[in-house]
Amino acid sequence: QYLLTYKNNFGIHNIDLLAGFESYNYKSQYLSGSKQKLYNPTIIEINNAIKTPAVYSATTNYATQGFLARAQYDYDSKYFASASYRRDASSRFHPDHWWGNFYSIGAAYLISREDWFKTNWVDLLKIKFSIGQQGNDNIGNFRYIDTYTIKNNNDELSLAFASKGNKDITWETNTNMNLGVEFELFKHKLTGSFEFFNRKTTDLLNWFTVPLSLGYAGYYDNIGDMN
């Protein structure tokens, strides 16, 4: 993760800038073997047994990359604004659909700092609004391609169909909207907030079931929205 930040103020103008790059690469390798009917139970070697040899191995990879930027601004600690942008890639999708774009914007107004706002019982009053997006790729690896299992057919190679892939799957997007009011009253003795929140999920990643007569049970697809 590489991050570059810049902060400064110009009188009553304050800015905070952030830019960055993130990269994540995960590789898992697994190897096992087993037999039965041990000659000597105290010797933990596969060659110490004679029956039912079995071996198994697997390798899986998962990688993400992302570029990000954020800008925050406030004027005289009364008016606040922020905006951010992310461009993320995931190896769980086909290369044509690796990248997703996500944004957020927000604003707040601290009314109680205004010169004309003078009351003895209201110490803080702020209204705020934000809307932003996040991406989700949590469906496991290799869902965008057909996969097969290698089988022994009378000591000859054969392939058995394992799972159906979908080249067109892409990022699931969560869009969150929040509108709120914060307050402190009676010399900070009573504090609280009122919030309205809405989350909408679009391009929902879900398992789509099909008739077994097609030769497979189903596949992953972006098949719905949810509030």
C-alpha positions as CSV (number, residue, x, y, z in Angstrom):
1,Q,0.0,0.0,0.0
2,Y,1.4,3.3,-1.1
3,L,-0.2,6.5,0.2
4,L,0.5,10.2,-0.5
5,T,-1.1,12.9,1.7
6,Y,-1.1,16.7,1.6
7,K,-2.7,18.9,4.2
8,N,-2.7,22.7,4.4
9,N,-4.7,25.7,5.4
10,F,-5.1,29.0,3.7
11,G,-6.6,31.3,6.3
12,I,-10.0,29.9,7.0
13,H,-9.8,27.4,4.1
14,N,-8.5,23.9,5.1
15,I,-7.7,21.1,2.6
16,D,-6.7,17.4,3.1
17,L,-5.7,15.4,0.0
18,L,-4.9,11.7,-0.3
19,A,-3.9,9.5,-3.3
20,G,-2.8,5.9,-3.2
21,F,-2.2,2.5,-4.7
22,E,-3.0,-0.9,-3.2
23,S,-2.0,-4.3,-4.3
24,Y,-2.8,-7.7,-2.7
25,N,-1.7,-11.1,-3.9
26,Y,-2.6,-14.4,-2.2
27,K,-1.4,-17.9,-3.2
28,S,-2.4,-21.1,-1.4
29,Q,-0.9,-24.5,-2.1
30,Y,-2.1,-27.7,-0.5
31,L,-0.6,-31.3,-0.6
32,S,-1.7,-34.4,1.3
33,G,-1.3,-38.2,1.1
34,S,-2.7,-41.1,3.1
35,K,-2.6,-44.9,3.3
36,Q,-4.2,-47.6,5.6
37,K,-2.9,-50.7,7.4
38,L,0.3,-49.5,9.0
39,Y,3.1,-51.9,9.7
40,N,4.3,-49.9,12.7
41,P,1.9,-47.2,14.1
42,T,4.8,-45.3,15.6
43,I,6.4,-44.6,12.2
44,I,4.7,-41.7,10.5
45,E,5.7,-42.5,6.9
46,I,3.4,-43.2,4.0
47,N,5.5,-46.1,3.0
48,N,4.8,-47.7,6.4
49,A,1.3,-48.7,5.1
50,I,0.1,-50.9,2.3
51,K,-3.6,-50.2,1.6
52,T,-5.6,-47.5,-0.2
53,P,-3.1,-44.9,-1.3
54,A,-4.5,-41.4,-1.8
55,V,-2.9,-38.2,-2.7
56,Y,-4.3,-34.7,-3.2
57,S,-3.0,-31.3,-4.2
58,A,-4.4,-27.9,-5.1
59,T,-3.2,-24.4,-5.8
60,T,-5.4,-21.3,-5.8
61,N,-4.6,-17.6,-6.4
62,Y,-6.4,-14.4,-5.6
63,A,-5.2,-10.9,-6.4
64,T,-6.6,-7.4,-6.2
65,Q,-5.3,-3.9,-7.2
66,G,-6.7,-0.5,-6.6
67,F,-6.2,3.2,-7.1
68,L,-7.7,5.7,-4.8
69,A,-8.1,9.4,-4.2
70,R,-9.8,11.5,-1.6
71,A,-10.3,15.2,-1.1
72,Q,-11.6,16.9,2.1
73,Y,-12.3,20.6,2.5
74,D,-13.8,22.8,5.2
75,Y,-14.4,26.5,5.3
76,D,-14.0,28.2,8.7
77,S,-14.9,24.9,10.4
78,K,-18.5,25.5,9.4
79,Y,-18.9,24.1,5.9
80,F,-17.4,20.6,5.2
81,A,-17.2,18.7,1.9
82,S,-15.5,15.5,0.9
83,A,-15.2,13.3,-2.2
84,S,-13.4,10.1,-3.0
85,Y,-12.9,7.7,-5.9
86,R,-11.6,4.2,-6.2
87,R,-10.8,2.0,-9.2
88,D,-10.4,-1.6,-8.1
89,A,-9.6,-4.8,-10.0
90,S,-10.2,-8.4,-8.9
91,S,-8.8,-11.7,-10.3
92,R,-12.2,-13.3,-9.5
93,F,-13.6,-11.9,-12.7
94,H,-12.8,-12.4,-16.3
95,P,-10.1,-9.9,-17.5
96,D,-12.8,-8.0,-19.5
97,H,-14.6,-7.3,-16.1
98,W,-11.6,-7.0,-13.7
99,W,-12.1,-3.2,-13.0
100,G,-14.9,-1.5,-11.0
101,N,-15.3,2.2,-10.3
102,F,-16.6,3.4,-6.9
103,Y,-17.2,6.9,-5.5
104,S,-18.4,8.8,-2.4
105,I,-19.3,12.4,-1.7
106,G,-20.3,14.0,1.6
107,A,-21.2,17.4,3.0
108,A,-21.9,18.8,6.5
109,Y,-23.0,22.2,7.8
110,L,-22.2,23.2,11.4
111,I,-25.1,25.7,11.9
112,S,-24.2,26.4,15.5
113,R,-20.9,28.1,14.5
114,E,-22.8,30.8,12.6
115,D,-22.7,34.3,14.1
116,W,-26.4,34.7,13.8
117,F,-27.1,31.4,15.6
118,K,-27.0,32.4,19.3
119,T,-29.0,30.4,21.8
120,N,-28.2,29.5,25.4
121,W,-29.4,25.9,25.2
122,V,-28.1,24.7,21.9
123,D,-24.3,24.0,22.0
124,L,-24.0,22.1,18.7
125,L,-26.2,21.6,15.7
126,K,-25.0,20.0,12.5
127,I,-26.7,18.6,9.5
128,K,-24.8,16.1,7.2
129,F,-25.3,14.1,4.1
130,S,-23.2,11.4,2.4
131,I,-23.5,8.9,-0.4
132,G,-20.9,6.3,-1.4
133,Q,-20.2,3.0,-3.0
134,Q,-18.2,-0.1,-2.2
135,G,-17.6,-3.2,-4.4
136,N,-17.9,-6.8,-3.4
137,D,-16.2,-9.8,-5.1
138,N,-16.8,-12.4,-2.4
139,I,-17.8,-15.4,-4.6
140,G,-14.7,-17.6,-4.5
141,N,-12.1,-18.1,-7.3
142,F,-12.5,-19.2,-10.9
143,R,-16.3,-18.6,-11.1
144,Y,-15.9,-17.0,-14.5
145,I,-14.7,-20.2,-16.3
146,D,-15.9,-23.8,-16.6
147,T,-13.9,-26.2,-14.4
148,Y,-13.2,-29.9,-14.8
149,T,-11.9,-32.7,-12.6
150,I,-9.3,-35.2,-14.0
151,K,-10.5,-38.8,-13.6
152,N,-9.0,-42.3,-14.1
153,N,-11.0,-44.2,-16.7
154,N,-9.4,-47.7,-17.0
155,D,-6.0,-46.1,-16.5
156,E,-6.7,-43.6,-19.2
157,L,-7.2,-39.8,-18.7
158,S,-10.7,-38.5,-18.7
159,L,-12.3,-35.2,-17.7
160,A,-15.5,-34.8,-15.6
161,F,-17.4,-31.5,-15.7
162,A,-17.2,-29.9,-12.2
163,S,-18.8,-26.4,-12.4
164,K,-20.2,-23.9,-14.9
165,G,-18.5,-20.6,-15.3
166,N,-19.9,-17.2,-16.3
167,K,-17.6,-14.9,-18.2
168,D,-19.9,-11.9,-17.6
169,I,-20.0,-11.7,-13.8
170,T,-18.6,-8.5,-12.4
171,W,-18.5,-6.4,-9.2
172,E,-21.5,-6.3,-6.9
173,T,-22.0,-2.6,-5.8
174,N,-23.3,-1.4,-2.5
175,T,-24.5,2.2,-2.5
176,N,-25.0,3.8,0.9
177,M,-26.9,7.0,1.5
178,N,-27.0,8.8,4.9
179,L,-28.8,11.9,6.0
180,G,-28.5,13.0,9.6
181,V,-28.7,15.7,12.3
182,E,-26.4,15.9,15.3
183,F,-27.1,18.0,18.4
184,E,-25.7,18.9,21.8
185,L,-28.0,20.7,24.3
186,F,-28.0,22.3,27.7
187,K,-24.2,22.7,28.0
188,H,-23.5,19.2,26.5
189,K,-25.8,17.4,29.0
190,L,-28.0,16.0,26.2
191,T,-26.5,14.8,23.0
192,G,-27.9,12.7,20.2
193,S,-28.6,12.4,16.5
194,F,-31.3,11.5,14.0
195,E,-30.2,9.4,11.0
196,F,-31.9,8.2,7.8
197,F,-29.9,5.5,6.1
198,N,-30.5,3.5,2.9
199,R,-28.3,0.8,1.3
200,K,-29.0,-0.4,-2.2
201,T,-27.1,-3.4,-3.6
202,T,-27.0,-3.6,-7.4
203,D,-25.7,-6.4,-9.6
204,L,-26.1,-8.8,-6.7
205,L,-23.8,-11.7,-7.0
206,N,-25.8,-14.8,-6.4
207,W,-26.1,-18.5,-7.3
208,F,-28.5,-19.0,-10.1
209,T,-30.1,-22.4,-10.1
210,V,-30.9,-24.2,-13.4
211,P,-32.5,-27.6,-14.2
212,L,-30.1,-30.5,-13.6
213,S,-30.9,-31.7,-17.1
214,L,-28.5,-29.1,-18.4
215,G,-25.7,-31.1,-16.8
216,Y,-24.9,-28.7,-14.0
217,A,-26.8,-27.3,-11.0
218,G,-26.2,-23.6,-11.6
219,Y,-23.7,-20.8,-11.8
220,Y,-23.0,-17.3,-10.4
221,D,-24.5,-14.3,-12.0
222,N,-25.3,-10.6,-11.2
223,I,-29.0,-11.3,-10.9
224,G,-30.7,-8.8,-8.7
225,D,-30.9,-5.6,-6.6
226,M,-31.7,-5.3,-2.9
227,N,-32.6,-2.5,-0.5
